[in-house]
């Protein structure tokens, strides 16, 4: 499918439910909210499925669009969901009935009846913006969540996935009159005291491997409990390890309940993060990928370090 075909398909739909992924970030929420608003501007009935893991950071962008309890959709689509296993538990009734998936992950699993995937897009929000241009005017109500989507997936336009088109789209959205300074302050220049304390603990206990090119930081569940950390305190902590000078492979391990560990990998040109995470059952982008594995933190660390060694040949 191309962008015009996706837009044409959306014009045919109504009673639309939009799904986002587990541990939702700004891209999945911002993309879904912007698309939902655009569909409503076309006079269509559209909602987002409530995501039980959403944090206070992104709740304001999704809350106006939550589907009412008991509402039954005619059509289901997803935004920024790479594989069906990344849907939240309450999306289970819709998992096998997704008509359209819109995504930018090269590891996309093609679980929907139709898919539009552009792995060159820095964020799913870039794709959604192009689709919306074919559907309706980009109003401030659309531009704000799109800016959240694109800015968060590019680290406020500093990650290596940022392209000239990313900046062009951001400029277009800013031209709609939205307050990006407030968004940037809240998302990129404000940290809670708990968040800062957790970063200090992670930095103090980091481990270096492969001639100091690989850094591992850990977030034990006990640390989160001890500090009373909320999900908003924890989200995006995976970006901390990538700041260590001299490293080009940053691994963050977060201990989850049920003997699970979430692995986040951020890399430079030497290490393909997607290939690394694919070896432990995950996926993502070349420079940023992840996986969730069973076992202890030590077992997860050894598994991901072995994956890095296999991919790099070291």
Secondary structure, 3 states (H helix, E strand, C coil): CCHHHHHHHHHHCCCEEEECECCCCHHHHHHHHHHHHHHHHCCCCEEECCCCCCCHHHHHHHHHHECCCCCCCCEEEEECCCCHHHECHHHHHHHHHCCEEEECCCCCCCCCCEEEECCCCCCHHHHHHHHHHHHCCCCHHHHHHHHHHHHHHCCCCCCCCCCHHHHHHHHHHHCCCCCHHHHHHHHHCCCCHHHHHHHHHHHHCCEEECCCCEEEEEECHHHHHHHCCCHHHHCCHHHCHHHCCCCCEEEEEEEECCCEEEEEEEECCCCCHHHHHHCCCCEECCCEEEEEEECCHHHHHHHHHHHHHHHHCC
